[in-house]
Amino acid sequence: MKYTSTRNTEIEINAAKAIKKGISDEGGLFVPAEFPPIEKREWEALIQADYKKRAVAVLSRFLTDFTIEEIESCTEAAYGGGFRHRATAPLMRLEENIHMLELWHGPTCAFKDMALQMLPHLMRTAAKKECDGRKTIVLVATSGDTGKAALEGFRDEPGSEILVFFPNEGVSPLQKLQMTTQEGGNVGVYGVRGNFDDAQTGVKRIFTDPEMLQKLARNGMAFSSANSINWGRLVPQIVYYLSAYCDLIANSVIQNGDRINAVVPTGNFGNILAAYYAKKMGVPIGRLICASNKNNVLTDFIRTGKYDRNRPFYATSSPSMDILISSNLERLLFELAGRDSNEVNRLMDALTEAGSYTVTPEMRRALQTEFAGGWCDEAGTAQAIRDTFRREGYLMDTHTAVAMHVCRAYRRETGDSTPAVVVSTANPYKFPASVLEAFEGDFGGLDEFEKLEELHRLSGWLVPEPLGSLRGRTPRFTAICGRDEMSRMVCERLGLV
Ligand SMILES: *Cc1c(COP(=O)(O)O)cnc(C)c1O
């Protein structure tokens, strides 16, 4: 399998290189040459298989320069013991033929683990093939969930160091504590004075600073990125859509070949793009339903064909979806444009220059055939949490609640009652303050851990160990820096001269 770039289809590289580089030199994203279909005769074995075997089946189609032993070993390392549920990504059936795909049983209680438990192993294997012997320095700017998941994934990974920058005032107390208490000998965590954009800009600047790159090379090191545009993060995400479909058949909810809809709470467009790729491989997904919070740039795009980031930015109770530039959308545009990189360049230039672009009528039609979009405000989010808990005893986090709201609205508006898989992206205890607010009562005076307890009292759901055990822990990392000090922090940490 070869990979090309969304902005230059002359490029042709293998998977190891695509994963190692993360992003193409001209700024494009790597995409596989094709999406190999699952053959009819393969389904029966997949339905019988466990999650790891399903992962091997998907990964081996795309990572053809990896041996099957390498893929099996990466899969075992990722999903062998780190997840608290036997099924890794279990499905929970609710009324109305809605099925919750729970992606938060990993070590950090958010869906980023599904890919970030795998990425370090893919990177190590890729580095071995490229065999330049340089130490990998992973730099991450995070709004919360990615940072912790990347730290857990890369901790004590031989031949790598990971440095995470988070907005000091921009993450929840629990998210901050998750990161600042991180264990491992190769990790560094820094609060940045500013918001997520400041942290992100600082990291991008370090990535492209020629002086810094020279210093690194002199010291036998190279930067790498663990953010969601890396192909090595996307490919493990295709697996759980295939897996959910197999489970629905195994549980006799559907018959092989029946259609399902997928509803995905969306920020950077990585998760829902993986669903689209699964569909291209033959998983019978009808509608891909893209759910946004009040930052509803994608809803407008799907409805009108115009992407316009010139709009107010809202901080919401689903912070991992507070995003106005969805990086992975570029990969969808590439497919919608018939893999025409000139068209992608035109659109991306317009986005940089004017903050907006409009796709051609053909692209818009193709988009609307596959996708539906909807969004949900803060009251709707709280209501979805409350109603679903009252009716079904099922507790959702705020991001998942956005998807649930959009799912119900979509069904009301269209009458499409196809069985729906709603993607559940975080354990509700990861956002205790916002989830608790959905219920009646005065919780104002409680600290974060008292809120966890209160939520436990209300729901009876177990507090996951990785969150409960943070109570009383002393932060190991306390450094706070300004945006302009980030590169100095990197040099000090790595001993660069
Ligand atoms: C990252 C994240 C999302 C958004 O996923 P994308 O792949 O960026 O669209 C949704 N929910 C949670 C809890 C997340 O951490």
The ligand as an SDF file (V2000), in Angstrom:
LIG
                    3D

 15 15  0  0  0  0  0  0  0  0999 V2000
  -11.0480   14.4490   20.8520 C   0  0  0  0  0  0  0  0  0  0  0  0
  -12.4190   14.2350   21.3540 C   0  0  0  0  0  0  0  0  0  0  0  0
  -13.5530   14.3810   20.5010 C   0  0  0  0  0  0  0  0  0  0  0  0
  -13.4330   14.8270   19.0520 C   0  0  0  0  0  0  0  0  0  0  0  0
  -12.8370   13.8670   18.2150 O   0  0  0  0  0  0  0  0  0  0  0  0
  -12.2540   14.2730   16.7800 P   0  0  0  0  0  0  0  0  0  0  0  0
  -11.5800   13.0730   16.2720 O   0  0  0  0  0  0  0  0  0  0  0  0
  -11.2930   15.4100   17.0580 O   0  0  0  0  0  0  0  0  0  0  0  0
  -13.3900   14.7230   15.9430 O   0  0  0  0  0  0  0  0  0  0  0  0
  -14.8000   14.1030   21.0290 C   0  0  0  0  0  0  0  0  0  0  0  0
  -14.9510   13.7400   22.3310 N   0  0  0  0  0  0  0  0  0  0  0  0
  -13.9010   13.6030   23.1700 C   0  0  0  0  0  0  0  0  0  0  0  0
  -14.1470   13.2250   24.5850 C   0  0  0  0  0  0  0  0  0  0  0  0
  -12.5910   13.8490   22.7210 C   0  0  0  0  0  0  0  0  0  0  0  0
  -11.5580   13.7240   23.5660 O   0  0  0  0  0  0  0  0  0  0  0  0
  1  2  1  0
  2  3  1  0
  2 14  2  0
  3  4  1  0
  3 10  2  0
  4  5  1  0
  5  6  1  0
  6  7  2  0
  6  8  1  0
  6  9  1  0
 10 11  1  0
 11 12  2  0
 12 13  1  0
 12 14  1  0
 14 15  1  0
M  END
$$$$
